[in-house]
């Protein structure tokens, strides 16, 4: 299937089926692309984790300074407030700025490119490789091995292959 042949198809995009004419190599390649993006998503989550952990640590440093002040160690507390509380974690940046810069410079660009490839080569379908792996590994007709969630209109799970 060439890029010119693909037309986004809502049915394939939502049910994770291979669009007509898409070969195994393309499914594998877009599956690897999807996996790569999942790692980017995880890395982004770790940036948010760092953002929250560092923010919490900063407030605790402030609380420790207050407690040291209350315990009669005003000079030590003042030094903590001056040197640590509110300090940049990277030159000129707090963690929210790191997250925002990552989003704009990398994440948004990568996400858009992954979606462009999926739209162009897979008719908008995502996770086709995983969906086909699920079909190979599940036990049709066995509870807990349904192909898809039940449809709201008729309760069927589109058992299929």
C-alpha positions as CSV (number, residue, x, y, z in Angstrom):
1,X,0.0,0.0,0.0
2,X,1.4,3.4,-0.9
3,X,0.9,6.6,1.0
4,X,-1.3,7.8,-1.8
5,X,-3.6,4.8,-1.5
6,X,-4.4,5.3,2.2
7,X,-7.5,7.2,3.2
8,X,-8.3,7.6,6.9
9,X,-11.2,5.2,7.8
10,X,-12.9,5.7,11.1
11,X,-13.9,2.0,11.2
12,X,-10.3,0.8,11.0
13,X,-9.1,3.5,13.4
14,X,-11.4,2.6,16.2
15,X,-11.5,-1.2,15.8
16,X,-7.7,-1.6,15.3
17,X,-8.1,-3.7,12.1
18,X,-5.7,-3.8,9.2
19,X,-6.9,-1.6,6.4
20,X,-7.2,-3.5,3.0
21,X,-3.9,-3.7,1.1
22,X,-1.6,-3.0,4.1
23,X,1.2,-5.6,4.2
24,X,2.8,-7.4,7.2
25,X,6.0,-5.3,6.9
26,X,4.0,-2.0,7.2
27,X,2.0,-3.4,10.2
28,X,5.3,-4.4,11.9
29,X,7.0,-1.1,11.1
30,X,4.0,1.0,12.4
31,X,3.9,-1.3,15.5
32,X,7.5,-0.5,16.2
33,X,6.8,3.2,15.7
34,X,3.9,2.9,18.2
35,X,6.1,1.1,20.7
36,X,8.8,3.9,20.4
37,X,6.1,6.5,21.1
38,X,5.0,4.6,24.1
39,X,8.5,4.9,25.5
40,X,8.4,8.6,24.8
41,X,5.0,8.7,26.7
42,X,6.7,6.9,29.6
43,X,9.6,9.3,29.6
44,X,7.2,12.3,29.6
45,X,5.5,10.7,32.6
46,X,8.8,10.6,34.4
47,X,9.4,14.2,33.7
48,X,6.0,15.0,35.3
49,X,7.1,12.7,38.2
50,X,10.3,14.7,38.6
51,X,8.3,17.9,38.4
52,X,6.0,16.8,41.3
53,X,8.8,15.3,43.4
54,X,11.0,18.4,43.0
55,X,8.1,20.7,43.8
56,X,7.3,18.7,46.9
57,X,11.0,18.7,48.0
58,X,11.1,22.5,47.6
59,X,8.2,22.9,49.9
60,X,9.7,20.5,52.4
61,X,13.0,22.5,52.3
62,X,10.9,25.6,53.1
63,X,9.2,23.7,55.9
64,X,12.6,22.5,57.3
65,X,13.8,26.1,57.2
66,X,10.8,27.2,59.2
67,X,11.3,24.5,61.7
68,X,15.0,25.3,62.0
69,X,14.0,29.0,62.6
70,X,11.5,27.9,65.3
71,X,14.3,25.8,66.9
72,X,16.5,28.8,67.2
73,X,18.7,28.3,64.2
74,X,17.8,31.5,62.2
75,X,21.2,31.7,60.4
76,X,21.0,28.1,59.2
77,X,17.3,28.6,58.2
78,X,18.1,31.8,56.3
79,X,20.9,30.1,54.4
80,X,18.6,27.3,53.3
81,X,16.0,29.8,52.2
82,X,18.6,31.7,50.2
83,X,20.5,28.8,48.7
84,X,17.9,26.0,48.3
85,X,14.3,27.1,48.5
86,X,13.0,28.2,45.0
87,X,16.3,27.2,43.4
88,X,16.4,26.4,39.6
89,X,17.0,22.8,38.9
90,X,18.6,23.6,35.6
91,X,20.0,26.9,34.5
92,X,17.1,29.4,34.6
93,X,14.5,26.6,34.8
94,X,12.2,25.2,37.3
95,X,10.7,21.8,36.5
96,X,7.5,23.1,34.9
97,X,9.7,24.9,32.3
98,X,11.6,21.7,31.6
99,X,8.3,19.8,31.0
100,X,6.9,22.6,28.8
101,X,10.1,22.8,26.8
102,X,10.1,19.0,26.3
103,X,6.5,19.1,25.1
104,X,7.1,21.9,22.6
105,X,10.5,20.9,21.3
106,X,10.1,17.1,21.2
107,X,6.8,15.5,22.4
108,X,4.4,17.5,20.3
109,X,6.5,17.0,17.1
110,X,6.9,13.3,17.7
111,X,3.2,12.7,18.5
112,X,2.2,14.6,15.3
113,X,4.6,12.6,13.2
114,X,3.4,9.2,14.6
115,X,-0.2,10.2,13.9
116,X,0.8,11.4,10.4
117,X,2.4,8.0,9.6
118,X,-0.6,6.1,11.1
119,X,-3.0,8.2,9.0
120,X,-0.9,7.9,5.9
121,X,-0.1,4.2,6.0
122,X,-2.7,2.7,8.2
123,X,-5.8,4.7,7.4
124,X,-5.7,6.2,10.9
125,X,-5.7,2.8,12.6
126,X,-3.6,2.5,15.7
127,X,-2.2,-0.5,17.5
128,X,-3.0,-2.9,14.6
129,X,0.2,-4.9,15.3
130,X,-1.0,-5.4,18.9
131,X,-4.5,-6.1,17.9
132,X,-3.4,-8.9,15.6
133,X,-1.1,-10.3,18.3
134,X,-4.1,-10.3,20.6
135,X,-6.1,-12.2,18.0
136,X,-3.3,-14.8,17.7
137,X,-2.9,-15.3,21.5
138,X,-6.5,-15.2,22.8
139,X,-8.9,-18.2,23.1
140,X,-12.0,-17.3,21.1
141,X,-15.3,-18.0,22.9
142,X,-13.6,-18.2,26.4
143,X,-14.7,-15.6,29.0
144,X,-12.0,-13.1,29.5
145,X,-10.7,-13.6,26.0
146,X,-13.2,-11.4,24.1
147,X,-11.9,-9.8,20.9
148,X,-13.3,-6.4,21.7
149,X,-15.4,-4.7,24.5
150,X,-19.2,-5.2,24.0
151,X,-20.8,-2.8,21.7
152,X,-23.4,-0.5,23.3
153,X,-25.9,-1.1,20.5
154,X,-26.2,-4.9,20.7
155,X,-23.9,-6.1,23.4
156,X,-21.8,-8.2,20.9
157,X,-18.0,-8.3,21.1
158,X,-17.3,-8.8,17.4
159,X,-15.8,-12.2,18.1
160,X,-14.4,-12.6,14.6
161,X,-11.1,-14.4,13.9
